Amino acid sequence: MLTFFSEDSRLRQARTELHDGALVSPFECPERVDLVLEQLRQAGFEVRAPDAYGLEPVCAVHDTSYVSFLETCWQAWQTAGHSGEAIPNIWPARTLRQDKIPHSVSGQLGYYALAAETSICEGTFEAAMASKDAALGAVEYTLATGEPSFGLCRPPGHHAAFDQFGGYCFFNNAAIAAQHALDAGRRRVAVLDVDFHHGNGTQQIFYARNDVLFASLHGDPDVTFPYYLGYADETGAGEGQGFNLNYPMAPGTSVATWMKTLEQALSAIKTHECELLIVSLGVDIFEGDPISAFTFKRDDFIALGKRLAEAGLPTTFLMEGGYAVEEIGVNVVNVLQGFEQINSRDR
């Protein structure tokens, strides 16, 4: 399976993350892609650098003022005299005004952030641009050839909303790729999110639309980040009613239960006559992931890939979560190889 990856995704090398009340080294780090690339190359996958697609596809799903903020934040933070990385410390919460964007970069951070764990550092904007280029390169290849593809996106994207960053995400790669496919003539696209954490940003971007079916299997937000979105009663609004499907599951959910839930999502994708499948591939459903709580073992990822291939749709995989444990690369490759086993057999 052809993989798209940009070396510029390494430019973001954050030093700080707020976790369990302490500033720690971020779980989302460049070593993640090194572990995946090593396994991809061992398995004989071709890795190709994507073209640069600029900001137009980004602004098709994100607010232009938000994009401008991300582009200028690091320089503005330094100019303001701050010594550490840019971390928000106040938000327009329920008791405050939400219609004002302060001039201060500290105020802007709070306005555009949905969580405090994700810092902005040198290279963040450039890495986010490189990440969405990998997504666009992958989906363009699938659109042109019908062949599956993998975008090794780093930083990930599914928590990034129309005008907010957080959860290590800045541009929503899956949403950008889905919109690109629609602009290329596809009638309806399915985004299937299998990351342990709910893809709140993807949901928010497409919630009132019926040209993208969003289905997410994830840890119950009652006890799991992002907490405030991802419940089963969130089914879309307006024209999008019925096109948003959430399948929250308790921490520790068995693989057998998870796979039965996947069948429900795939059945809905078939019923809604989607023409392209974009998989937000989070391998943090692995039992050894440091910040997640599902129970997948290595071989379970092969089974996942096989079942996704049986959906019979042109498919693009985009990297989401799965953190820097040794197995991250093995688990990614197992999904892709499982998919290829069925995909090649059915040609």
C-alpha positions as CSV (number, residue, x, y, z in Angstrom):
1,M,0.0,0.0,0.0
2,L,1.4,3.3,-1.0
3,T,2.3,5.6,1.9
4,F,2.5,9.3,1.9
5,F,4.8,11.0,4.5
6,S,6.4,14.4,4.7
7,E,9.7,14.9,6.6
8,D,8.5,18.3,7.6
9,S,6.1,16.7,10.0
10,R,9.1,16.3,12.3
11,L,9.4,20.1,12.7
12,R,7.1,20.1,15.6
13,Q,9.2,19.0,18.6
14,A,7.2,20.1,21.6
15,R,8.8,19.7,25.0
16,T,5.8,20.1,27.3
17,E,2.4,18.5,27.8
18,L,0.1,18.9,30.8
19,H,-0.6,15.4,32.1
20,D,-1.9,14.3,35.5
21,G,-1.1,17.7,36.9
22,A,2.5,17.8,35.7
23,L,4.4,19.1,32.7
24,V,5.8,16.0,31.0
25,S,7.4,15.1,27.7
26,P,4.6,14.9,25.1
27,F,3.2,11.5,24.2
28,E,2.7,12.8,20.7
29,C,6.3,13.0,19.5
30,P,8.4,12.5,16.3
31,E,9.5,9.1,17.5
32,R,6.0,7.9,16.7
33,V,6.6,8.2,13.0
34,D,10.1,6.7,13.2
35,L,8.6,3.5,14.7
36,V,5.9,3.4,12.0
37,L,8.3,4.1,9.1
38,E,10.7,1.4,10.3
39,Q,7.9,-1.2,10.1
40,L,6.5,0.1,6.8
41,R,9.9,-0.2,5.2
42,Q,10.6,-3.7,6.7
43,A,7.3,-4.8,5.2
44,G,8.2,-3.4,1.8
45,F,5.8,-0.5,1.6
46,E,6.7,2.4,-0.7
47,V,6.9,5.7,1.1
48,R,6.4,8.8,-1.1
49,A,6.7,12.5,-0.2
50,P,3.4,14.3,-1.0
51,D,3.0,17.5,-3.0
52,A,2.4,20.8,-1.2
53,Y,-1.2,21.7,-1.4
54,G,-1.2,25.1,0.3
55,L,-3.9,26.5,2.5
56,E,-6.9,26.4,0.2
57,P,-7.9,22.8,1.2
58,V,-7.4,23.8,4.9
59,C,-9.7,26.8,4.7
60,A,-12.3,24.7,3.0
61,V,-13.0,23.1,6.5
62,H,-11.4,25.5,9.0
63,D,-12.0,29.2,9.9
64,T,-9.5,31.5,8.2
65,S,-8.9,33.5,11.3
66,Y,-8.1,30.3,13.2
67,V,-5.7,29.3,10.5
68,S,-4.0,32.7,10.6
69,F,-3.7,32.4,14.4
70,L,-1.9,29.0,14.1
71,E,0.4,30.5,11.5
72,T,1.5,33.5,13.6
73,C,1.0,32.2,17.2
74,W,4.6,31.1,17.9
75,Q,6.2,34.3,16.7
76,A,3.6,36.4,18.6
77,W,4.2,34.4,21.7
78,Q,8.0,35.0,21.5
79,T,7.4,38.7,20.7
80,A,5.3,39.0,23.8
81,G,8.4,37.8,25.8
82,H,7.2,34.4,27.0
83,S,10.0,32.0,27.6
84,G,8.2,28.6,27.5
85,E,5.9,27.0,25.0
86,A,2.5,28.5,24.2
87,I,0.0,26.8,26.5
88,P,-3.5,28.2,27.1
89,N,-4.5,29.0,30.7
90,I,-7.9,30.6,30.3
91,W,-10.9,30.0,28.1
92,P,-14.2,31.8,27.2
93,A,-16.1,29.6,29.7
94,R,-19.8,29.6,30.4
95,T,-19.6,32.7,32.7
96,L,-17.5,34.8,30.3
97,R,-18.1,36.4,26.9
98,Q,-17.6,34.2,23.9
99,D,-18.0,36.8,21.2
100,K,-14.6,38.6,21.7
101,I,-11.2,37.5,20.4
102,P,-8.6,39.3,22.5
103,H,-5.7,41.0,20.9
104,S,-3.3,39.4,23.3
105,V,-1.8,36.1,22.1
106,S,-2.5,34.6,25.6
107,G,-6.2,35.4,25.2
108,Q,-6.2,34.1,21.6
109,L,-4.7,30.8,22.8
110,G,-7.6,30.3,25.1
111,Y,-10.1,31.3,22.5
112,Y,-8.8,28.8,19.9
113,A,-7.8,25.9,22.2
114,L,-10.2,23.2,23.4
115,A,-7.8,21.7,26.0
116,A,-4.6,22.6,27.8
117,E,-2.5,19.6,27.2
118,T,-1.3,20.7,23.7
119,S,1.3,23.3,23.5
120,I,2.3,25.3,20.4
121,C,6.0,25.5,19.8
122,E,8.4,26.3,16.9
123,G,7.5,24.3,13.8
124,T,3.9,23.5,14.8
125,F,2.3,25.2,11.9
126,E,4.8,23.8,9.4
127,A,4.3,20.3,10.8
128,A,0.5,20.7,10.6
129,M,0.8,21.8,6.9
130,A,3.0,18.7,6.2
131,S,0.5,16.4,7.9
132,K,-2.4,17.6,5.8
133,D,-0.3,17.3,2.7
134,A,0.2,13.6,3.5
135,A,-3.5,13.2,3.9
136,L,-4.2,14.9,0.6
137,G,-1.5,13.0,-1.2
138,A,-3.0,9.7,0.0
139,V,-6.7,10.6,-0.8
140,E,-5.8,11.9,-4.2
141,Y,-4.0,8.7,-5.0
142,T,-7.0,6.6,-4.0
143,L,-9.4,8.9,-6.0
144,A,-7.2,8.6,-9.1
145,T,-6.5,4.9,-9.0
146,G,-9.1,3.2,-6.8
147,E,-6.2,1.7,-4.8
148,P,-5.9,2.0,-1.1
149,S,-3.4,4.4,0.5
150,F,-2.0,5.4,3.8
151,G,-1.3,9.0,5.0
152,L,1.3,8.9,7.8
153,C,0.0,12.1,9.3
154,R,1.8,13.7,12.2
155,P,0.5,15.7,14.1
156,P,-2.8,13.9,14.0
157,G,-6.0,15.7,13.2
158,H,-9.4,14.3,14.4
159,H,-9.7,16.6,17.5
160,A,-9.2,19.8,15.5
161,A,-12.5,21.5,15.1
162,F,-13.6,24.3,12.7
163,D,-11.7,26.9,14.8
164,Q,-10.1,25.0,17.7
165,F,-7.0,22.9,18.3
166,G,-6.3,20.4,21.1
167,G,-5.7,16.7,21.6
168,Y,-2.4,17.1,19.7
169,C,-4.4,18.2,16.6
170,F,-4.3,21.4,14.6
171,F,-5.7,20.8,11.2
172,N,-8.3,18.1,10.8
173,N,-6.7,15.8,8.2
174,A,-9.7,13.5,7.7
175,A,-12.1,16.4,7.2
176,I,-9.7,18.1,4.8
177,A,-9.3,14.8,2.8
178,A,-13.1,14.2,2.8
179,Q,-13.8,17.7,1.6
180,H,-11.2,17.3,-1.1
181,A,-12.9,14.1,-2.3
182,L,-16.3,15.8,-2.4
183,D,-14.8,18.7,-4.4
184,A,-13.4,16.1,-6.8
185,G,-16.9,14.8,-7.5
186,R,-17.7,12.1,-4.9
187,R,-21.3,12.3,-3.8
188,R,-20.9,11.0,-0.2
189,V,-17.8,10.1,1.9
190,A,-17.6,8.0,5.0
191,V,-15.2,8.9,7.8
192,L,-14.7,6.0,10.1
193,D,-12.8,6.9,13.3
194,V,-11.4,3.9,15.2
195,D,-9.1,5.9,17.5
196,F,-9.7,5.3,21.2
197,H,-10.7,8.9,21.6
198,H,-13.7,10.4,20.0
199,G,-13.1,12.5,16.8
200,N,-14.9,15.5,18.2
201,G,-13.4,17.9,15.6
202,T,-14.5,15.7,12.6
203,Q,-18.0,15.4,14.1
204,Q,-18.3,19.2,14.7
205,I,-17.2,20.1,11.1
206,F,-19.7,17.8,9.4
207,Y,-22.5,17.7,12.0
208,A,-25.1,19.5,9.9
209,R,-24.2,17.9,6.6
210,N,-25.4,14.8,4.7
211,D,-22.5,14.5,2.3
212,V,-20.2,13.0,4.9
213,L,-21.2,10.1,7.2
214,F,-19.1,10.2,10.4
215,A,-19.0,7.1,12.5
216,S,-16.8,6.8,15.6
217,L,-15.9,3.9,17.9
218,H,-14.3,5.2,21.0
219,G,-14.0,5.3,24.8
220,D,-17.1,6.5,26.6
221,P,-16.7,10.3,26.9
222,D,-18.3,10.2,30.4
223,V,-14.9,9.0,31.6
224,T,-12.6,9.6,28.7
225,F,-11.1,12.6,26.8
226,P,-12.6,14.7,25.2
227,Y,-15.5,14.3,27.7
228,Y,-17.9,16.8,26.3
229,L,-18.6,15.2,22.9
230,G,-19.0,11.7,21.6
231,Y,-22.2,10.5,23.2
232,A,-24.6,8.1,21.4
233,D,-27.4,10.7,21.2
234,E,-25.4,13.0,19.0
235,T,-26.8,12.0,15.6
236,G,-26.5,15.1,13.5
237,A,-28.5,18.2,13.0
238,G,-30.6,19.6,10.1
239,E,-29.6,18.0,6.9
240,G,-27.1,16.0,8.8
241,Q,-29.6,14.2,11.0
242,G,-28.7,10.5,11.0
243,F,-25.3,11.1,9.5
244,N,-23.4,11.2,12.8
245,L,-23.0,7.9,14.5
246,N,-21.2,7.5,17.9
247,Y,-20.4,4.2,19.5
248,P,-19.0,4.9,23.0
249,M,-17.7,1.9,24.9
250,A,-16.4,1.5,28.4
251,P,-12.7,1.3,29.1
252,G,-11.6,-2.4,29.0
253,T,-14.1,-3.3,26.3
254,S,-13.2,-6.6,24.7
255,V,-12.1,-6.9,21.2
256,A,-15.1,-9.2,20.4
257,T,-17.5,-6.5,21.6
258,W,-15.6,-3.8,19.7
259,M,-15.7,-5.8,16.5
260,K,-19.4,-6.4,16.8
261,T,-19.8,-2.6,17.1
262,L,-17.7,-2.1,14.0
263,E,-20.2,-4.2,12.1
264,Q,-22.9,-1.7,13.0
265,A,-20.8,1.2,11.7
266,L,-19.9,-0.7,8.5
267,S,-23.6,-1.6,7.9
268,A,-24.5,2.1,8.2
269,I,-21.8,3.1,5.7
270,K,-23.3,0.6,3.3
271,T,-26.8,1.8,3.9
272,H,-25.8,5.4,3.3
273,E,-24.2,4.5,-0.1
274,C,-20.9,6.0,0.6
275,E,-18.4,6.1,-2.3
276,L,-15.2,6.5,-0.4
277,L,-14.0,5.3,3.0
278,I,-11.5,7.4,5.0
279,V,-10.3,5.6,8.1
280,S,-9.1,7.8,11.0
281,L,-6.6,5.1,12.1
282,G,-5.9,5.4,15.8
283,V,-3.9,2.3,17.0
284,D,-4.2,3.5,20.6
285,I,-6.9,0.8,21.0
286,F,-3.8,-1.4,21.6
287,E,-3.7,-2.9,25.2
288,G,-0.3,-1.4,25.9
289,D,-1.0,2.2,24.8
290,P,0.0,4.6,27.6
291,I,-3.1,6.9,27.5
292,S,-5.9,4.6,26.4
293,A,-7.9,1.6,27.7
294,F,-9.1,-0.9,25.0
295,T,-7.7,-4.4,24.7
296,F,-6.4,-5.0,21.1
297,K,-3.4,-7.2,20.7
298,R,-1.1,-7.2,17.7
299,D,-3.0,-9.9,15.7
300,D,-6.3,-8.2,16.3
301,F,-5.2,-5.3,14.1
302,I,-4.8,-7.8,11.2
303,A,-8.4,-8.8,11.7
304,L,-9.4,-5.2,11.8
305,G,-7.7,-4.5,8.4
306,K,-9.4,-7.6,6.9
307,R,-12.9,-6.5,8.0
308,L,-12.4,-3.0,6.7
309,A,-11.4,-4.4,3.3
310,E,-14.6,-6.4,3.2
311,A,-16.5,-3.1,3.1
312,G,-15.5,-3.1,-0.6
313,L,-14.9,0.7,-0.9
314,P,-11.9,2.7,-2.1
315,T,-10.1,3.4,1.1
316,T,-7.6,5.9,2.5
317,F,-6.1,5.4,6.0
318,L,-4.9,8.4,7.9
319,M,-2.8,8.2,11.0
320,E,-4.4,9.5,14.2
321,G,-3.4,8.3,17.7
322,G,-1.2,5.5,19.0
323,Y,1.7,6.6,21.0
324,A,5.4,5.9,21.1
325,V,5.4,2.4,22.3
326,E,7.4,-0.2,20.2
327,E,4.3,-1.9,18.9
328,I,2.8,1.2,17.2
329,G,4.5,0.4,13.9
330,V,3.7,-3.3,14.0
331,N,0.0,-2.5,14.7
332,V,-0.2,0.0,11.9
333,V,1.4,-2.4,9.4
334,N,-0.9,-5.2,10.6
335,V,-4.0,-3.2,9.8
336,L,-2.7,-2.3,6.3
337,Q,-1.5,-5.8,5.5
338,G,-4.7,-7.3,6.8
339,F,-6.6,-4.9,4.4
340,E,-4.4,-5.8,1.5
341,Q,-4.8,-9.6,2.0
342,I,-8.6,-9.2,1.4
343,N,-8.3,-6.4,-1.1
344,S,-5.9,-8.3,-3.4
345,R,-7.9,-11.5,-3.1
346,D,-11.1,-9.8,-4.2
347,R,-9.7,-8.1,-7.3
